[in-house]
Amino acid sequence: MTSDAVIIDGYVDEPACFGVPPYLSPYIRYTAGVLLEHGYTVSYVTIDTLRDDPARLARLDAASLVLLIAGVTVPGKYLGGTPASLTEIRQIGSMLRHPVSAIGGPITFGYARSGGEKAVRQAVSGFDAVFGNEVASSLDALLQEKEASGVLDYRAIDRWSVLGSGIVRQHPSFPHVMCELETARGCSRAVAGGCSFCTEPLYGLPRYRSVAGVCGEVAALAAAGAVHFRLGRQPDLLAFGTAGGEFPTPRPDLLEGLFTGIREAAPGLKTLHIDNINPGTIARHEDAARDALQVIVDGHTPGDTAAFGMETADPAVIRANNLKASPEQVFRAIEIVNEVGAQRRQGVPDLLPGLNFVIGLAGETPATFDANEAFLNRVLAAGLLVRRVNIRQLMPFEGTPAYDDNTLGRHAARFRQFKEYVRTNFDTPMLHAVFPEGTVLRGVIIEEPGTLSLGRQMGSYPILVGFPLHLTKAMVTDAVVIGWGMRSVTALPCPVRVNTLPLSALKWLPGVGKKKAAKIAMKRPFLTREEFLAVAGPSPVADLLEFTLP
């Protein structure tokens, strides 16, 4: 007799794993593989789906087993979905009376409503089983009625990841799903304590997955229809396969095998991006890191971001929290990534660094924010490109030094000033430099239709694109940049069909404005570019205009 199992995706966001739509975390695929291996039929549902259809939650009681995956340890702002709250998690647990119910993921580290609060490790009521770090192996042990070992076994994960790959087809956003790929777990600095606030050292020293294992999973995902991939589940991709040490020397040869293997496993892929890169690794091993970064650029798809955990530019805070790189080292790492990746391909920079700042760490003073601002000013003055700056308030977890030693709430006003300073004085000019007027963004997917429709490309930290016209949800379009917000760009579908564009959108064309837009609308249709430019004047996007008749 076949048993039915349901996986509820409450979404995860960790320092080295992302699973908020359109991302699909490895936890989901691994646990689906475990369930299939044990003879279950597996259904997948997201927390957003349950919010939209509360009656569906009651129907889950008919399943034999329900597993909820959830937990946020590095909170952010999300467009594609909203992670499950503790209230929702408890509600789900209390409503599941008949099936075997389990919960796993980073929720076991603790929960807080947002950054700036301590995450409290508390019992999650209503579930029959609570799985720790090794969710898939714990589920496997439960189904075998054995004691979970808690030991990471990549041979088993390789098998489960292939078996569970078909679950990607049940994602509400399919085929626009970014498959987060795991190459390693744990931190090379775990013995030295790691960064004071980070939960990755709680996984221990790094264990690296084999190239064959990763590529086998990619092949299975590609066979299921997946075309978007990110090597995101690891704290430092440059350390892949290295022998050890706190700041191991990169192995470009191993990375080349990884990227080549992925390309061969999924020859039709549309996106192959990365996530975490340790700037300390680059600064300490410049030549090897430069070669490794070149391998990434040669093997990935353009528009990629190497996320740097900078945290602060204040040396005192760096020392107090055992952080991984000095401001000089981070600056040098930014220079090297620019040297290798700032060239444009398909209209956008190939690979740029992204900077993460954490507010509320031990040793922080008002001078910390001055140092952060001075660092960013130096980056601008040097003409270097940075894809984005993330600023978040500390969410300390039990088991990390920052849980008891922090400055939460002490500099709230200065924090707000710093955030506004960055958005106004750094982000705005940087967006102009990274996405100049006329830049074409390929394959933007509309996520929120409306008077101002919002969309993003598939990728690592894709820029938010606002279209000043109503577009259909899930529509895919190329877009030409015509303006900028603080953390977004304004664009029009490309090619720009001037004969059918609404008046409200016509005025956004460079050099047009409201008055000229009305004049253009009166004289439509235009048959040639020359006719249009005679009315509208010179345009930096002239080559992207189309004159299809309505």
C-alpha positions as CSV (number, residue, x, y, z in Angstrom):
1,M,0.0,0.0,0.0
2,T,1.4,3.4,-1.0
3,S,1.7,6.1,1.7
4,D,1.3,9.8,1.0
5,A,3.8,12.3,2.3
6,V,3.6,16.1,2.1
7,I,6.6,18.5,2.3
8,I,5.7,22.0,3.4
9,D,8.3,24.5,2.4
10,G,8.3,27.2,5.1
11,Y,11.5,28.6,3.3
12,V,15.0,28.9,4.7
13,D,17.6,31.7,4.7
14,E,21.0,30.8,6.2
15,P,24.5,32.3,5.8
16,A,25.2,29.5,3.3
17,C,21.8,28.4,2.1
18,F,18.9,30.2,0.5
19,G,15.4,28.8,-0.1
20,V,12.9,31.6,-0.6
21,P,11.1,31.6,-4.0
22,P,12.2,31.5,-6.7
23,Y,14.9,29.5,-4.9
24,L,14.4,25.9,-3.9
25,S,16.6,24.7,-1.1
26,P,18.5,21.4,-1.0
27,Y,16.6,20.4,2.1
28,I,13.4,20.0,0.0
29,R,15.0,17.8,-2.6
30,Y,17.0,15.7,-0.3
31,T,14.0,14.9,2.0
32,A,11.8,14.2,-1.1
33,G,14.5,11.6,-2.1
34,V,14.4,10.0,1.3
35,L,10.6,9.7,1.2
36,L,10.6,8.3,-2.3
37,E,13.3,5.8,-1.3
38,H,11.0,4.6,1.4
39,G,8.0,4.1,-1.0
40,Y,6.1,7.3,-0.3
41,T,4.3,9.4,-2.9
42,V,5.5,12.9,-2.3
43,S,3.6,16.2,-2.6
44,Y,5.1,19.6,-2.2
45,V,3.4,22.8,-1.0
46,T,4.7,26.2,0.0
47,I,3.7,28.2,3.1
48,D,2.5,30.9,0.7
49,T,0.1,28.4,-0.9
50,L,-1.3,27.5,2.5
51,R,-1.8,31.1,3.3
52,D,-3.7,31.6,0.1
53,D,-5.8,28.4,0.6
54,P,-6.2,27.8,4.4
55,A,-8.6,24.9,3.7
56,R,-5.7,23.0,2.2
57,L,-4.0,22.8,5.6
58,A,-6.9,20.9,7.0
59,R,-6.7,18.5,4.1
60,L,-3.1,17.7,4.9
61,D,-4.4,15.6,7.9
62,A,-5.2,12.9,5.4
63,A,-1.5,12.3,4.6
64,S,0.6,9.6,6.3
65,L,3.5,12.0,7.0
66,V,3.9,15.7,6.9
67,L,7.4,17.4,7.0
68,L,7.8,21.1,7.5
69,I,11.1,22.7,6.5
70,A,11.7,26.2,7.9
71,G,14.1,28.6,9.5
72,V,15.7,32.0,9.0
73,T,19.1,32.9,10.5
74,V,20.0,35.8,8.3
75,P,16.7,37.7,7.8
76,G,16.2,39.9,4.7
77,K,13.5,41.5,2.7
78,Y,11.8,39.1,0.3
79,L,9.8,39.6,-2.9
80,G,9.1,36.0,-4.0
81,G,7.7,34.7,-0.7
82,T,7.5,35.2,3.1
83,P,9.2,32.7,5.4
84,A,6.9,30.9,7.9
85,S,6.5,32.7,11.2
86,L,6.7,30.9,14.6
87,T,2.9,31.4,15.0
88,E,2.3,29.7,11.6
89,I,4.7,26.9,12.5
90,R,2.9,26.2,15.8
91,Q,-0.5,26.4,14.1
92,I,0.6,23.8,11.5
93,G,1.9,21.6,14.3
94,S,-1.3,21.8,16.3
95,M,-3.5,21.0,13.4
96,L,-1.7,17.9,12.3
97,R,-3.4,15.2,14.4
98,H,-3.4,12.0,12.3
99,P,-0.2,12.0,10.2
100,V,3.3,11.5,11.5
101,S,4.5,15.1,11.7
102,A,8.1,16.4,11.7
103,I,9.9,19.7,11.4
104,G,13.5,20.4,10.4
105,G,15.9,23.0,9.0
106,P,17.6,26.0,10.7
107,I,14.5,26.6,12.8
108,T,16.1,24.3,15.3
109,F,18.8,26.9,15.9
110,G,16.2,29.3,17.2
111,Y,13.6,31.9,16.0
112,A,13.3,35.7,16.1
113,R,10.8,37.9,14.3
114,S,13.5,40.0,12.7
115,G,17.0,41.2,12.9
116,G,17.9,43.2,16.0
117,E,16.4,40.5,18.2
118,K,17.9,37.5,19.9
119,A,16.8,34.2,18.4
120,V,15.3,32.0,21.1
121,R,15.8,28.3,20.9
122,Q,12.5,27.0,22.0
123,A,10.5,23.8,21.7
124,V,8.3,23.7,18.5
125,S,5.1,22.3,19.8
126,G,2.8,19.9,18.0
127,F,5.3,17.9,16.0
128,D,6.2,14.2,16.6
129,A,9.8,14.7,15.5
130,V,12.2,17.7,15.4
131,F,15.2,17.2,13.2
132,G,18.5,18.9,13.8
133,N,21.3,19.8,11.3
134,E,21.1,16.6,9.2
135,V,17.4,16.8,8.2
136,A,17.5,14.2,5.5
137,S,19.5,11.5,7.4
138,S,17.3,12.2,10.5
139,L,14.2,11.6,8.4
140,D,15.7,8.4,7.0
141,A,16.5,7.2,10.5
142,L,12.9,7.9,11.6
143,L,11.4,5.9,8.8
144,Q,13.8,3.0,9.6
145,E,12.9,3.4,13.3
146,K,16.5,3.9,14.1
147,E,18.4,6.5,16.2
148,A,19.7,9.4,14.0
149,S,23.5,9.5,13.8
150,G,23.6,13.3,13.0
151,V,26.6,12.6,10.8
152,L,26.8,14.1,7.3
153,D,27.0,11.4,4.7
154,Y,27.4,12.9,1.2
155,R,27.1,9.5,-0.4
156,A,23.6,9.2,0.9
157,I,22.8,12.8,0.0
158,D,24.1,12.2,-3.6
159,R,21.6,9.4,-3.9
160,W,18.7,11.3,-2.3
161,S,19.3,14.4,-4.3
162,V,18.9,12.5,-7.5
163,L,15.8,10.6,-6.3
164,G,14.2,13.8,-5.1
165,S,15.0,16.0,-8.1
166,G,11.6,15.7,-9.7
167,I,10.0,17.6,-6.8
168,V,11.2,20.8,-8.6
169,R,8.3,20.3,-11.0
170,Q,5.8,20.8,-8.2
171,H,7.2,24.3,-7.3
172,P,4.6,27.0,-8.0
173,S,7.1,29.0,-10.0
174,F,8.3,26.1,-12.2
175,P,10.1,26.3,-14.6
176,H,11.4,29.6,-13.1
177,V,13.0,27.9,-10.2
178,M,16.6,28.5,-9.0
179,C,18.0,25.3,-7.6
180,E,20.4,26.0,-4.8
181,L,23.3,23.5,-5.0
182,E,25.3,22.3,-2.1
183,T,29.1,21.8,-2.5
184,A,30.1,22.0,1.2
185,R,28.9,22.3,4.7
186,G,30.7,23.8,7.7
187,C,33.3,26.5,8.2
188,S,37.0,26.3,7.8
189,R,37.3,28.7,10.7
190,A,35.2,26.6,13.1
191,V,38.2,25.5,15.2
192,A,39.1,29.2,15.6
193,G,35.5,30.0,16.6
194,G,34.4,31.5,13.3
195,C,32.7,34.8,13.1
196,S,31.0,35.6,16.4
197,F,27.5,35.8,14.9
198,C,27.5,33.0,12.2
199,T,25.6,29.7,12.5
200,E,27.7,28.0,9.9
201,P,30.5,27.0,12.4
202,L,27.7,25.0,14.3
203,Y,28.0,22.5,11.4
204,G,31.7,22.0,12.3
205,L,34.7,21.9,9.9
206,P,34.0,21.8,6.2
207,R,33.0,18.6,4.5
208,Y,33.2,18.9,0.7
209,R,30.9,17.1,-1.7
210,S,32.3,15.3,-4.7
211,V,32.2,16.8,-8.2
212,A,30.4,13.6,-9.4
213,G,27.8,14.0,-6.7
214,V,27.0,17.6,-7.6
215,C,26.9,16.9,-11.3
216,G,24.8,13.8,-10.8
217,E,22.2,15.9,-9.0
218,V,22.4,18.6,-11.7
219,A,21.8,16.0,-14.4
220,A,18.7,14.7,-12.6
221,L,17.4,18.3,-12.1
222,A,18.0,19.1,-15.7
223,A,16.1,15.9,-16.8
224,A,13.2,17.2,-14.6
225,G,13.2,20.5,-16.5
226,A,15.4,22.7,-14.3
227,V,17.5,25.3,-16.1
228,H,18.6,27.7,-13.3
229,F,21.3,26.7,-10.8
230,R,23.3,28.4,-8.1
231,L,26.3,27.1,-6.3
232,G,25.2,28.7,-3.1
233,R,25.2,26.1,-0.3
234,Q,28.7,26.7,1.0
235,P,30.5,29.4,3.0
236,D,33.3,30.0,0.5
237,L,33.2,28.5,-3.0
238,L,36.9,29.3,-3.5
239,A,37.7,26.8,-0.8
240,F,36.0,23.9,-2.6
241,G,37.9,20.7,-2.2
242,T,40.8,22.2,-0.4
243,A,42.9,20.3,2.2
244,G,42.2,22.5,5.2
245,G,43.4,25.5,7.2
246,E,41.6,28.6,8.4
247,F,42.1,30.3,5.0
248,P,42.8,27.5,2.5
249,T,44.5,28.1,-0.8
250,P,42.0,27.9,-3.7
251,R,42.2,25.0,-6.1
252,P,41.3,26.4,-9.6
253,D,41.7,22.9,-11.1
254,L,38.9,21.5,-8.8
255,L,36.6,24.4,-9.6
256,E,37.2,23.9,-13.3
257,G,36.2,20.3,-13.0
258,L,33.1,21.4,-11.1
259,F,31.9,24.0,-13.6
260,T,32.8,21.8,-16.6
261,G,30.9,18.9,-15.1
262,I,27.8,21.0,-14.4
263,R,27.8,22.4,-18.0
264,E,28.0,18.8,-19.3
265,A,25.3,17.6,-17.0
266,A,22.9,20.4,-18.0
267,P,23.9,21.7,-21.5
268,G,20.7,23.6,-21.8
269,L,21.1,25.6,-18.5
270,K,20.1,29.2,-18.6
271,T,21.7,30.3,-15.3
272,L,24.7,29.2,-13.4
273,H,25.6,31.6,-10.6
274,I,27.5,31.5,-7.3
275,D,27.1,33.0,-3.8
276,N,29.5,33.2,-0.9
277,I,33.2,34.1,-1.5
278,N,35.5,34.8,1.5
279,P,37.3,38.1,0.8
280,G,40.0,36.9,3.3
281,T,40.7,34.0,1.0
282,I,41.2,36.3,-2.0
283,A,43.4,38.7,-0.1
284,R,45.6,36.0,1.4
285,H,46.0,34.0,-1.8
286,E,45.8,36.6,-4.6
287,D,47.2,34.5,-7.5
288,A,45.4,31.3,-6.8
289,A,42.2,33.3,-6.1
290,R,42.5,35.2,-9.3
291,D,42.9,32.0,-11.2
292,A,39.9,30.5,-9.4
293,L,37.7,33.5,-10.1
294,Q,38.7,33.3,-13.8
295,V,37.5,29.7,-13.8
296,I,34.2,30.9,-12.4
297,V,33.9,33.6,-15.0
298,D,34.7,31.2,-17.8
299,G,32.1,28.7,-16.5
300,H,29.2,30.7,-15.2
301,T,26.6,32.9,-16.8
302,P,27.0,36.7,-16.7
303,G,25.4,39.0,-14.2
304,D,26.7,37.0,-11.2
305,T,27.6,38.2,-7.7
306,A,30.3,37.0,-5.3
307,A,28.8,37.8,-1.8
308,F,31.5,39.1,0.6
309,G,30.8,38.8,4.3
310,M,32.6,42.0,5.2
311,E,30.4,42.9,8.2
312,T,32.2,46.0,9.2
313,A,35.1,48.4,8.4
314,D,35.9,49.0,12.0
315,P,39.1,47.2,13.1
316,A,38.0,47.1,16.7
317,V,34.8,45.3,15.8
318,I,36.7,42.9,13.6
319,R,39.0,42.0,16.5
320,A,36.1,41.7,19.0
321,N,34.1,39.3,16.7
322,N,36.9,37.2,15.1
323,L,35.9,38.4,11.6
324,K,37.7,37.2,8.6
325,A,39.2,40.2,6.8
326,S,40.4,43.7,7.5
327,P,39.1,46.7,5.5
328,E,42.3,46.7,3.4
329,Q,41.9,43.0,2.6
330,V,38.3,43.5,1.6
331,F,39.2,46.4,-0.6
332,R,41.9,44.4,-2.2
333,A,39.4,41.5,-2.8
334,I,37.0,44.0,-4.4
335,E,39.8,45.2,-6.7
336,I,40.6,41.6,-7.8
337,V,37.1,40.6,-8.5
338,N,36.7,43.8,-10.6
339,E,39.9,43.0,-12.5
340,V,38.6,39.5,-13.4
341,G,34.8,40.0,-13.6
342,A,33.8,43.7,-14.3
343,Q,33.9,43.4,-18.1
344,R,30.5,43.3,-19.7
345,R,29.0,40.3,-21.4
346,Q,25.5,40.3,-22.7
347,G,25.3,43.9,-21.6
348,V,26.0,43.4,-17.9
349,P,29.1,42.9,-15.7
350,D,30.2,39.3,-15.6
351,L,31.0,39.0,-11.9
352,L,30.9,41.7,-9.2
353,P,31.4,41.6,-5.5
354,G,28.4,42.2,-3.1
355,L,29.0,43.5,0.4
356,N,27.3,42.4,3.6
357,F,27.3,44.6,6.7
358,V,26.1,43.4,10.1
359,I,25.0,46.0,12.7
360,G,24.9,45.3,16.4
361,L,28.2,43.4,16.8
362,A,30.3,43.5,19.9
363,G,32.6,46.6,20.1
364,E,30.4,48.7,17.8
365,T,30.4,52.5,18.5
366,P,29.3,55.5,16.5
367,A,32.7,55.6,15.0
368,T,32.0,52.2,13.4
369,F,29.4,53.8,11.1
370,D,31.9,56.5,10.2
371,A,34.4,53.8,9.2
372,N,31.8,52.0,7.1
373,E,30.8,55.2,5.3
374,A,34.5,56.1,4.6
375,F,35.1,52.6,3.2
376,L,32.2,52.8,0.8
377,N,33.3,56.3,-0.3
378,R,36.8,54.9,-1.0
379,V,35.2,52.2,-3.2
380,L,33.3,54.8,-5.2
381,A,36.3,57.1,-5.5
382,A,38.3,54.3,-6.9
383,G,35.8,53.6,-9.6
384,L,35.2,50.0,-8.5
385,L,31.9,48.3,-9.1
386,V,29.9,46.6,-6.4
387,R,26.6,44.8,-7.3
388,R,24.8,45.5,-4.0
389,V,25.3,46.3,-0.3
390,N,23.2,44.4,2.2
391,I,22.8,45.9,5.7
392,R,21.2,43.8,8.4
393,Q,20.8,44.0,12.1
394,L,22.3,41.1,14.1
395,M,20.1,38.2,15.0
396,P,22.2,36.3,17.5
397,F,21.7,32.6,18.1
398,E,22.4,30.4,21.1
399,G,25.7,28.7,20.7
400,T,27.4,31.7,19.0
401,P,29.5,34.2,21.0
402,A,27.3,37.1,19.7
403,Y,24.4,35.7,21.7
404,D,25.7,37.1,24.9
405,D,28.2,39.7,23.6
406,N,26.6,42.3,21.3
407,T,25.4,45.9,21.0
408,L,21.8,45.3,19.9
409,G,19.8,48.5,20.1
410,R,22.5,50.8,21.3
411,H,23.0,52.8,18.1
412,A,19.5,52.7,16.6
413,A,19.5,56.3,15.4
414,R,23.0,56.0,13.9
415,F,22.1,52.8,12.2
416,R,19.1,54.4,10.5
417,Q,21.4,57.3,9.4
418,F,23.9,54.9,8.0
419,K,21.3,52.9,6.1
420,E,19.9,56.1,4.5
421,Y,23.5,57.3,3.8
422,V,24.3,54.1,1.9
423,R,21.1,54.0,-0.1
424,T,21.4,57.7,-1.1
425,N,25.2,58.2,-1.5
426,F,26.4,54.8,-2.5
427,D,23.6,52.7,-4.0
428,T,22.3,55.3,-6.3
429,P,25.6,56.2,-8.1
430,M,26.6,52.6,-8.1
431,L,23.4,51.5,-9.8
432,H,24.0,54.2,-12.4
433,A,27.5,52.7,-13.0
434,V,26.5,49.0,-13.0
435,F,23.2,49.4,-15.0
436,P,23.7,52.5,-17.1
437,E,20.8,53.9,-19.2
438,G,20.2,51.6,-22.2
439,T,21.4,48.4,-20.5
440,V,19.3,45.4,-21.6
441,L,18.4,42.9,-19.0
442,R,17.5,39.6,-20.5
443,G,14.7,37.3,-19.3
444,V,13.1,39.4,-16.6
445,I,10.2,37.5,-14.9
446,I,7.2,39.6,-13.7
447,E,6.5,38.7,-10.0
448,E,4.1,41.4,-8.9
449,P,1.9,42.9,-11.6
450,G,0.3,46.3,-11.1
451,T,0.4,49.9,-12.1
452,L,4.1,49.5,-11.4
453,S,4.9,45.9,-12.3
454,L,7.9,44.4,-10.5
455,G,10.1,41.7,-11.9
456,R,13.6,40.2,-11.6
457,Q,15.9,38.0,-13.6
458,M,16.8,34.6,-12.4
459,G,20.2,34.9,-10.7
460,S,22.2,35.7,-7.7
461,Y,20.9,38.9,-6.1
462,P,19.1,40.0,-9.3
463,I,18.3,43.7,-9.5
464,L,14.6,44.6,-8.9
465,V,13.1,45.9,-12.1
466,G,10.1,48.3,-12.0
467,F,8.0,48.6,-15.2
468,P,5.7,51.7,-15.3
469,L,2.9,49.7,-16.9
470,H,0.7,46.7,-16.1
471,L,2.3,43.4,-17.1
472,T,1.1,39.8,-16.6
473,K,2.4,37.8,-13.7
474,A,5.0,35.2,-14.8
475,M,5.5,37.0,-18.1
476,V,9.1,36.9,-19.3
477,T,10.5,39.9,-21.1
478,D,13.8,41.5,-22.0
479,A,14.0,45.0,-20.4
480,V,15.9,48.2,-21.2
481,V,17.0,50.4,-18.2
482,I,15.6,53.9,-18.4
483,G,15.9,55.1,-14.8
484,W,17.0,54.2,-11.3
485,G,15.6,54.0,-7.7
486,M,17.6,53.5,-4.6
487,R,17.8,49.7,-5.0
488,S,16.0,49.1,-8.2
489,V,16.0,50.2,-11.9
490,T,13.1,51.4,-14.0
491,A,12.7,49.7,-17.4
492,L,10.5,49.1,-20.3
493,P,9.9,45.9,-22.2
494,C,12.5,45.5,-25.0
495,P,12.2,46.1,-27.9
496,V,10.2,49.2,-27.0
497,R,7.0,49.2,-29.1
498,V,6.4,52.9,-29.3
499,N,3.1,52.6,-31.3
500,T,1.4,50.6,-28.5
501,L,3.1,51.9,-25.4
502,P,0.6,53.5,-23.0
503,L,1.0,57.3,-22.5
504,S,1.8,56.7,-18.9
505,A,4.8,54.7,-20.0
506,L,5.8,56.8,-23.0
507,K,6.8,59.7,-20.7
508,W,9.5,57.5,-19.1
509,L,11.5,57.2,-22.3
510,P,14.8,59.1,-21.9
511,G,14.4,62.8,-22.9
512,V,10.6,62.5,-23.4
513,G,8.6,63.5,-20.3
514,K,4.9,64.1,-19.9
515,K,4.4,67.0,-22.4
516,K,6.4,65.4,-25.2
517,A,4.7,62.0,-24.5
518,A,1.3,63.5,-25.3
519,K,2.7,64.9,-28.5
520,I,4.1,61.5,-29.5
521,A,0.8,59.8,-28.7
522,M,-1.1,62.2,-30.9
523,K,1.2,61.6,-33.9
524,R,1.2,57.8,-33.7
525,P,1.6,55.5,-35.4
526,F,5.2,55.9,-36.6
527,L,6.5,53.8,-39.4
528,T,10.2,54.5,-39.0
529,R,12.7,55.4,-36.4
530,E,13.5,58.6,-38.2
531,E,9.8,59.7,-38.0
532,F,9.7,59.0,-34.3
533,L,13.0,60.8,-33.5
534,A,11.9,63.8,-35.4
535,V,9.2,64.2,-32.8
536,A,10.9,62.8,-29.7
537,G,14.4,64.0,-30.2
538,P,17.6,62.0,-29.9
539,S,17.3,58.9,-27.7
540,P,20.0,56.7,-26.1
541,V,17.7,53.7,-26.6
542,A,16.9,54.5,-30.3
543,D,18.3,51.2,-31.5
544,L,15.9,49.3,-29.2
545,L,12.7,50.9,-30.5
546,E,10.3,48.9,-32.6
547,F,7.5,50.4,-34.8
548,T,5.0,47.5,-35.1
549,L,1.6,48.8,-36.1
550,P,-1.1,48.4,-33.5
